[in-house]
Amino acid sequence: QVQLVESGGDLVQPGGSLRLSCAVSGSSLDNRAIGWIRQAPGQGHEGVSCQTENHGRSFYKDSVKGRFTISRDDAKNTVFLQMNNLKPEDTAIYYCAVDVRNYMCSDQVAVTFFSVWGQGTQVTVSS
């Protein structure tokens, strides 16, 4: 059974940076697309970023392009989301997700359709 555990969420001031991590167990990241989803207070889930298998193509939601970077360390079976120049509207619970269906990762960033999610980590951007 694949399990994902996120960490790295915190309270940060606008303009600050955070690096989220997601430890994956129960399966290798090989041949899997990876992604990040977030849920802001009172809103639904939205895809933030995804990357196809084998460090392939990466896609981002328009509002985070140029500020967020998705990456993976296959040796450590870990997924990352580097978030720079954070804004109050980035405040949300962030979930990582994986899926063997790499076609699910595209410019539509439809990460909410990924099959396996973690429990989430809280990111709060506030002065």
Buried (B, 14 or more C-beta within 10 A) or exposed (E): EBEBBBEBBEEBEEEBEBEBBBBBEEBEBEEBBBBBBBBBEEEEBBBBBBBBBEEEEBBBBEEBEEBBBBBBEBEEBBBBBBBBEBBEEBBBBBBBBBBBEBEBBEEEBBBBBBEBBBEBBEBBBEE
